[in-house]
Amino acid sequence: MTEALLEVCDLVKHFPVMRGVLRGTQIGTVKAVDGLSFSIQPGETFAIVGESGCGKTTLANLILSLMPPTQGDILLRGQPISRLSPEALMLYRKSVTAVFQDPYGALNPRMRIGDIITEPMAIHGYQRVPSAFPMSLAVVNANVSGSRGLWCCSHPW
């Protein structure tokens, strides 16, 4: 079995709920992402789908290293992304595509989903062939009746 391109291990992101402006006191915690683990293998496209408010955007921001996790690790080819140099982090962000929330605003119905997701990579100079795209991360807001929380699935390219 090959090494995972991206691996998320027991990822947690909690946000404090504060009371008071000057001497804020923490009165609670919002658990946006709580103990999530998955891996993306070479040649896979990965989608995060779930109800509004279940943590999809927070997860994407964590994966893009736009905010630090409360705990857990995000590994790029076995190396923690938190330890990447600024130059390596920029290259990493170019290799990950996130399509946020509103599918009607973010997705063009005249294009195939694979083309929409990989278009930013082509803009950054990657060739337009599946093997040239190491990872594709689609964050799509779907209202699935009866679903609870975050659903993750991967599909071979």
C-alpha positions as CSV (number, residue, x, y, z in Angstrom):
1,M,0.0,0.0,0.0
2,T,1.3,3.5,-0.9
3,E,1.8,6.3,1.6
4,A,-1.2,8.6,2.0
5,L,-0.8,12.0,0.3
6,L,-2.8,13.6,3.1
7,E,-3.7,12.1,6.5
8,V,-5.8,13.6,9.2
9,C,-5.3,12.0,12.7
10,D,-7.7,12.7,15.5
11,L,-8.2,16.3,14.5
12,V,-10.0,18.6,17.0
13,K,-10.9,22.3,16.7
14,H,-12.8,23.9,19.6
15,F,-13.8,27.5,19.8
16,P,-14.2,29.2,23.2
17,V,-17.5,30.9,24.0
18,M,-16.8,34.0,26.0
19,R,-18.9,36.4,28.2
20,G,-17.8,39.9,28.8
21,V,-15.9,42.4,26.7
22,L,-13.0,43.6,28.9
23,R,-12.4,40.6,31.2
24,G,-13.9,37.9,29.1
25,T,-14.7,34.7,30.9
26,Q,-15.0,31.4,29.0
27,I,-18.5,30.0,29.6
28,G,-18.5,27.2,27.1
29,T,-16.9,25.6,24.0
30,V,-18.1,25.1,20.5
31,K,-16.8,21.7,19.1
32,A,-16.5,22.5,15.4
33,V,-14.4,19.4,14.6
34,D,-14.1,16.7,17.2
35,G,-11.8,13.7,16.7
36,L,-11.9,13.4,12.9
37,S,-9.5,11.0,11.1
38,F,-9.1,10.0,7.4
39,S,-6.5,9.7,4.7
40,I,-6.4,10.5,1.0
41,Q,-4.5,8.1,-1.2
42,P,-2.8,8.9,-4.5
43,G,-5.3,9.2,-7.3
44,E,-8.3,9.9,-5.1
45,T,-10.6,12.8,-5.1
46,F,-12.0,13.6,-1.6
47,A,-15.3,15.3,-0.8
48,I,-16.6,16.5,2.5
49,V,-20.4,16.7,2.6
50,G,-22.7,17.5,5.5
51,E,-25.4,19.7,6.9
52,S,-25.0,23.4,7.5
53,G,-22.9,24.1,10.6
54,C,-21.4,20.6,10.9
55,G,-17.7,21.7,10.5
56,K,-17.0,21.4,6.8
57,T,-15.5,24.9,6.4
58,T,-13.6,24.7,9.6
59,L,-12.1,21.3,8.5
60,A,-11.1,22.9,5.1
61,N,-9.5,25.8,6.9
62,L,-7.6,23.4,9.1
63,I,-6.4,21.3,6.1
64,L,-5.3,24.5,4.3
65,S,-3.5,25.6,7.5
66,L,-5.5,28.8,7.7
67,M,-6.1,28.1,11.4
68,P,-4.3,25.9,14.0
69,P,-6.0,22.8,15.3
70,T,-6.8,22.5,19.0
71,Q,-5.2,19.1,18.8
72,G,-4.4,16.4,16.3
73,D,-2.2,16.2,13.2
74,I,-2.5,16.8,9.5
75,L,0.2,15.0,7.6
76,L,1.4,15.7,4.1
77,R,3.2,12.6,2.9
78,G,3.9,11.7,6.5
79,Q,5.1,15.1,7.6
80,P,3.1,17.5,9.8
81,I,1.9,20.6,7.8
82,S,2.4,22.6,11.0
83,R,6.2,22.3,10.5
84,L,6.3,23.3,6.8
85,S,8.4,26.3,5.9
86,P,6.5,29.3,4.5
87,E,7.7,28.3,0.9
88,A,6.6,24.7,1.4
89,L,3.3,25.8,2.9
90,M,2.6,27.9,-0.2
91,L,3.4,25.0,-2.5
92,Y,1.1,22.8,-0.4
93,R,-1.8,25.2,-0.6
94,K,-1.4,25.3,-4.4
95,S,-1.8,21.5,-4.4
96,V,-5.1,21.5,-2.4
97,T,-8.3,22.8,-3.9
98,A,-11.2,23.8,-1.7
99,V,-14.7,24.6,-3.1
100,F,-16.6,26.3,-0.3
101,Q,-20.3,26.1,0.7
102,D,-22.8,27.4,-1.8
103,P,-22.6,25.0,-4.8
104,Y,-24.7,27.3,-6.9
105,G,-22.3,30.2,-6.5
106,A,-19.1,28.0,-6.6
107,L,-20.0,25.4,-9.2
108,N,-20.7,26.1,-12.9
109,P,-23.4,23.8,-14.1
110,R,-21.9,23.8,-17.6
111,M,-18.6,22.3,-16.3
112,R,-17.9,18.8,-15.0
113,I,-17.1,18.7,-11.3
114,G,-13.6,17.3,-12.0
115,D,-12.8,20.3,-14.2
116,I,-14.2,22.8,-11.6
117,I,-12.2,21.3,-8.8
118,T,-8.9,21.0,-10.8
119,E,-9.1,24.4,-12.5
120,P,-7.2,26.3,-9.8
121,M,-4.4,23.8,-10.1
122,A,-4.2,24.4,-13.8
123,I,-4.1,28.1,-13.1
124,H,-1.1,27.5,-10.8
125,G,0.8,25.7,-13.6
126,Y,-0.1,22.0,-13.1
127,Q,-0.7,20.0,-16.3
128,R,-4.4,19.1,-16.8
129,V,-4.1,15.4,-16.4
130,P,-5.3,13.5,-13.3
131,S,-1.9,12.2,-12.2
132,A,-0.6,15.8,-12.0
133,F,-3.2,16.7,-9.3
134,P,-2.0,15.2,-6.0
135,M,-5.1,16.1,-4.1
136,S,-8.5,17.6,-4.7
137,L,-10.6,18.6,-1.7
138,A,-14.2,19.5,-2.4
139,V,-16.2,21.0,0.4
140,V,-19.9,21.0,-0.7
141,N,-22.8,22.0,1.4
142,A,-25.5,19.4,0.9
143,N,-28.8,19.1,2.8
144,V,-29.0,15.4,3.2
145,S,-32.2,14.4,5.0
146,G,-31.5,12.4,8.1
147,S,-27.7,13.0,8.0
148,R,-26.0,14.0,11.2
149,G,-22.7,15.8,11.2
150,L,-19.8,15.4,8.8
151,W,-19.7,12.8,6.0
152,C,-16.4,12.1,4.3
153,C,-16.0,9.9,1.2
154,S,-13.2,9.3,-1.3
155,H,-13.5,8.2,-4.9
156,P,-10.8,7.0,-7.3
157,W,-10.0,9.6,-10.0
